[in-house]
Amino acid sequence: MNPGFSRRVQPEAVKTAVRAGATVILLTCVSAAGPLGRPADGLRRGPVRGAAFTPAGPCHGHAAADFDGRSDHAIGAPYATVAGRVRAGTVAVSYGGHVSWLFMPVPGRGAGFGATLVTGDFNGDRCDDLAVAVPDQDPPRPGADGTGVVALYYGSPRGLRPGRVLGVRDLHRTPGSDRFGTALEAGDLDGDGRDDLVVGAPGLSGGGGVAVYTHGLRDARLITQRTSWVGQRTSQTDGFGSALAIGDFDGGHDRELAVGAPGDGDESSGAVTVLDPAAHRSRRITQDSAGVRGVSERYDKFGAAVAAADVDHDGVDELAVGAPGEDRTRIPENYAAGAVHVLYASGRDDVWTLKKAGGYGRFGTTLATADLNGDGTDDLVASATGRSAVQVLTGHRGRGLTRGALIMSPAGRTSQFGWTLTAHGRDLYVGAPGAGGFGGTVYRVHGRTRTPVQSGSNGELLGYAVV
């Protein structure tokens, strides 16, 4: 048994291994009721040790998340102790009633492996791949933020294969307190049929940046506010790259990339920049922009979360923007009620708050797109982590959003329920890393049912990221 792990897996719980399309490899297998096993080889190149599960068919993926079963998922626990190293982090990947764990080959104290996750078909083989961020890896000096790296695991018909490790050196930058991997997004930006990987590095010198990996991740380029076709004024605290979303926001040929910079503007009022990397076009959006309701105020943090969702089924994505610091007072941001802006291509801006908005709600901390009622139109899901609540905003063809269900945490108000959100079909997975004394729990929400699928212990923050 690994140092720092003593829990048993929940019976309902995580069904593991990483799976690409219909393929799975169990890096370290245990039964659904058994104790955790030894660390996997993590990023070690070459054969992956551990029991392997051979799927019945080939990969058939090419979707943002291609875990087919209702309980299949990957969960980050970035504060888990691994091999005696505190906050080294681990990722549980589930499939078929077994649980396996991904680790760095040499776990780093405080590295935070698994703080952010994303899936995509990066090499075009129709098998989903998994990208795991380690944003606190290798701080340049004691007490500083980490440089960060992103570890790749490639799916194949025989299972997951350890792949490359990405970092700021790919961008010809000297490592600093970059927090490379704070945000991850996957989607086909260049139209070659393969998912591209976008990595946010909000601590990068000069106000932050995003790395765009294309052509099977062989090519990498850095986009910052100082890039010639972006041309923005910058401050080191802008946090450009803190949040990412890929969508078709203008109905054009190319897909765009929305980049949140919640520290931009006067005292962190926040901004979002929509980038078209193919056409070299950009537009900056703040609460002072034409058509956007409200005004930019200190601590609003407009752009702390972003999402793309076609909530009116017109073929063009709306841009949803979280402003968790939005409030009518000048009390510091942690007290704020929060708000979500939904920006339509027509110029319309719907602003949503919780029905009973109040202090400490921070509505708009996290956003996700889903089709929870199966009607073929996107719904938007937004969290208020200060109240441990998740609000469903239901999409309607030709109309847009209406208020749907409000989902409250079964683990209490301090559980940070909604810290991360992801949807698999009509199931919504909600991370609550503050539950159980910050051991963390992930819940599967289907209709009115909230089922715990995995729980952590000892301050692991399990559920900090879920895909």
Secondary structure, DSSP 8 states (H G I E B T S, - for coil): --TT---B--TT---BSEEETTEEE-SS--BTTSB------TT-SS---S-----SS-----SS----STT--EEEETT--BTTBTT--EEEEEETTEEEEE--SS--TT--TTSEEEEE-SSSSSS-EEEEEETTSS-SSTTS----EEEEEE--TT--EEEEEE-GGGGT---SS--TTSEEEEE-SSSSSS-EEEEEETTSTTTBEEEEEETTTTEEEEE-TTSTTT-----TT--BTSEEEEE-SSSSSS-EEEEEETTTTTTS-BEEEEEETTTTEEEEE-TTSTT--S---TT--BTSEEEEE-TT-SSS-EEEEEETT--SS-S-GGG--BEEEEE-TTS-EEEE--TT--TT--EEEEEEEE-TT-SSS-EEEEEETTTTEEEEEEEETTTEEEEEEEEE-TT-GGG-TTSEEEEETTEEEEEETTHHHHT-EEEEEETTEEEEEEE--TT--TTSEE-
